[in-house]
Amino acid sequence: GKKYPETDLEKIRNSRVYSGDSEEDIRRKNQILGQELSKEMKSAEEWAAGLNRTNSTATRLFGSKTLGEIELERKANGTLSIKGNFMAGNLTYDGPIIMQGNITSPSWTEEFRTNIHLTKGDFKFINPLENKYKIENGSRIIVDNGNIVVGNIFGRKYKIQDSEGRVGIFQTQEQRTYISAPKGKIIAENIINTVFLDADVIMILNMEDDVQISAREILFYGSKITYDSIINLKKDGTIRFFENFSIQSLSNDAIIKLENGKEIRLFDIKTKKIRDLADEFVPNKNEYDKDATMVGNGFTITYEMLNNLSKKSTKTQNGGWNSKLRFSKD
């Protein structure tokens, strides 16, 4: 064995996530790491596809002690189980995937970007909230015909030296994490810093720092949406905010974009009272508190309401003298 323990410098140099002396150094090492891991994932993809064709079960390790190991198992029901951290490369699978581990993607390189693609079935983390599994750094997950159930999702932005070498000038590099389930649901926890989600239904807690989401049905269970968030609502869709304590951390400047191009600031619906909406949208509006607004307590905000936000209520606020004096129409 070694006579002396590794120095701090050696530890950093021998670690899997390289952050060496110079940008060039980091880039080169990440390139090598990405290349090696991508090769391994290519083998894993071919191995899993072979088992699928023969409907067989098996377990196998991919990667190495240096790169990090990942265990794949094809189960009798066709589900692919992944244990370990997925760090680079492509994996396409014709069936459901369950996973225990984090998903990240190499910095500096598009070539070996993490790209997981399911042509059928669901992609699910096992107990993502308890296990604190995360997806980050520009990874992509696309599920053609199923749902995605995960934990926290992060993207990344960082400053790099100007490409023309001008001193003191930096450019912002973006690694937007992309999660898509066009025919299904995305269920996730916090969506943070440079992320795009696209699905039929999206259920999340909070969204902060340049996050964009697009769906037909959107459900927010948290209390935080930052000013640079964009909510794209598909035609005939709905949005519900379940926060019932304080909507103060839902930024007024977040934008809701309708499919027809119309844009609405969150402020406009946070301050709009349900009783002031056009009657055709809320026939039972007197059941709501007079100060209740469109945001909070799970009120269903429809695409049509947002598209006709300036339409006035035709009834007077107190329901008119008839209702006060209980005159009957008979």
N, C-alpha and C positions, 0 to 999 in steps of 0.2 A: 504493500500500500504506500500512500504518500507519506513522506516524513513530516511535512508541515501542513496545517490547514490552509485552504485557499485564502489568498488575500481578497479584500473587497473588490479590487480591480479585476482579479481573475474570476471571481464569482459573476461579476457583470458580463465579462467577456464570454464566459461559458454558458451564460443563461440563454434560454430559448427566445426570449423577447429581446432583440438586440437594440441597445441604445448606446452605441459606441461613441468614439470621439467626435467624428464629423458626420454631417448629413449624408455625405457620399458613402461613408462607411456603413451607416445604418441602412441606407437604401440597398447597397450591394448585398448585405447579409440577409435583409428581408427578401430580396429577390431569390437568393439561394434557398432560403427556408420555404418560400412560396412554391418554388419549382419542385422541391423534394416532396412536399406535402401534396401538391397537385398530382404528382405521379402516383402516390399512394392511393389517393381518392379515386383516380382513374381505375386502378386495379380493384378497389372496393366496389365501384359501380359495376364493373364487368362480372365480378364474383357474385354480387347480389342478383344481377339480371339472369345469370346462368341458373341460380337456384330457383328463381321465379319461373323460368321456362320449364324446369323439371318438377316444379312444386316440391322442392326438397327443403329440409331444415339443416342448418349448420351454424357454427360460431367461429369467428376468426378475428385475430388482432391485425390491425394495420398501423403503419407508422413505425416508430422506433423509440428506444429509451431517450435518445437525444432529441428527436423531433416531438415526442409526445405520442402516446399510444391511444388508439381508439378501437373499441370492440364492437363489431357488428354481428348481429344474430338474426337470421331469418326464421321466424316462428311458423308453426304449422298453419296458422290462419292467414299467412301471407304478409304479416306485419314485419317490418324491419326495425329491430331495436338497435339504438346507437348509445354506447356508454363512453363518455370521454368528451374532450373539447374538440370541436370542429374548427380548424383554423385556416384552411385554404382549399381552393379547388372546387371542381364540379361534382355533384352527385345527383343523377336523375334516377328515380325509382318509380316503378309502376305498381304502387300500393301504398298503404299507410306507413308512417314512421312514428315511433315513440322514441323520445330522447332523454337521456340524463347527462347534462353537461352544458357548457356555454358554446355559443357560436360567435366567432370573430372572423376577421378578414385581414390579410396583410396590408400594411400601410405601403404607400408609394407605388403600388403596382395594380393596374386594372387586370393585367393578364391572368393572375392567379386568384382573382377575387372569389370569395366563397359564394357559391351559387347552388342552392338545394332546390330541386324541382320534382314535385310529385304529380304524376299524370292522373292518379286517382287516389282516393282515401284522404284521411286527415293527417296533419302534422301536429303532434302534441308533445310538450314537455311533461314529464312526470312530476306532479306537485310543484309547479314552478314557483309558487309564492313561498312555500316552506324552504325549498332548496335554493331560492334566490338565483336561479339560472337566468342568464341574460343573452341578448343578441346585440351585437355592436359592430362599430367600425366599418360600415358600408357593406355588410353581408346582404345577400338576397335570398328570400325564400318565396317560391311561387307554387301555389297549390291549385291545380286546374279545376278540380271538381270536389273539393272538400273544405274542411274548416282548419283554422290554425289556432291552437291554444298555447300561449307562451307567457313569459313573465315581463320583465322590464326590457325595453328596446331603446338602444342608444345609437346615434350616428356620431360623426366626428367632423370638426373643422379644425384646421391648424394653419399656422402661417409658415410660408416657405420663402426662401431668398428669391429675389426677382430673377426671372429666367435669363434676363440679359445681363445679370451680374451687377446691377446698379446698387451701390452701397446704401444701406438704410431703407431700401424699398422692399416691401414684402408683399406677397400675393396670398390670398386665402385659398387653400385647397379644401375641397369638400368631399367627404365620404358619406353619402346619404344612404342609410340603411333602407332597404326596400322590401316590404312584405305585402304579398298579394294573394287574395283568395276570391277571385271575381264572382264565383257562384256560391260562396259560402260565408262563414263568419270568421272574423278575427277577434279573439278574446285575449286581451293583454292587460298589463298593469300600467306602469308609467311609460310614456313615450317622450323621449328627451333628446334634444340637440341633433337636428338634421336627419329627419326620418320621414319616409312617405309610406302610408298604409292605404291599400285599395282593396275593397271587398264589397259584398252585397250588404252585410251587416257588420258594424264595428262596435265592440263593447270595450271601453277602456276607463281607467281612472283619470289620469291627468295628462295634459300635453303641454310641453314647454320647450322654448328655444328652437324656433324655425322648424316646426313640425307641420306636415300637411297630411290630411286624411281625406278619403273620398269613398262614399258609400250611399246606399239607398236608405238604410236605417242606421242611425247613430245614437248610441246610449253612453252618456257620461256619468260615471259614478263618483268621481272625485270633485275637488273644489278648486283645481288650478288649471287655468288656460292662459298662456302668456300672450303678449301683444302681437308677436310675430307668427301666431298660429293661423293656419288656413283650413277651414272646414268646407269641403266640396260636397254639396248635397245633390244626389241624382234626382231626376224627375220623379214626381209622385212619392218622394221620400219623406221621412220624418226624423226629427231630432228630439231627444229628451234629456234634460239635465236633472239628475236625482238629488243634487245637493239641497238640503232643506234647512241648513243652519245659516250659512253666509255665502253670498255669491260674489263677495268683494274681490276674491282672487281670480275670478273669471274676467280676464282683461277686457275693458271696453273696446279696445282697438283690434281684437281678434276679428277675423273676417269670415263670414259665411258666403260662399260663392254658389249660386244656383247654376244648373246646367245651361240655362239660357243666357248666362253671362252677367246677370244681375249680382251686385255685391251689397252685403248688409253688414254693418258693424254690430258686434255683439251688444254694444251699448243700446242700440235701437230696440232690441228685444228684451234686454234687462230692464228697461224703463217702461216698456209697453204693458199696460194692464190688460189682463185677459178680458175684462168687461168692456174694454174699448175696441176689441176686435170686431170685424163685421159679423153680423148674426149668422150668416150662412156657414161660418167656420166653427162657431161655438154655440150651438142652439141652446145649451143648458148653462149659459154663462152666469146666471144668478146663483148657481150652486157654488161659485167660487167667491172667496173673500174679496171685498171691494178693492183691496190693495194688492192682490195677488198678480204677479207679473208672469210673462211667458217663460221665464227662466227659473227653474227650481221645482222641487216637489214632483218631478216626473211628468209635468204637463207635456202633452204631445203637440209639438210644433210641426205643422205640415208644410210641405213645399208650397202649396197654394197660399197659405197664410203669409209666408215670407214673400211670395211673389206679389201679394196684394196688401202689403203692410200699411199703406197709406189709406186703404179703404176704411171709411168711418162706420162706427156702429150706428144703425138706424134708430134703435130704441134710445130713449133718454136714459141717463145713468141710473135713475131710481126706478126704472121700469114704468114710469108714467103714472098719472092719477088713477087710471083704471085698476092697475094692480094694487095700488095703495088702498083704495077704497073697496077692493075685491068686487068690482062690478062684474057681473057675469054677462057673457055675450048672448045667452039664450033670451 
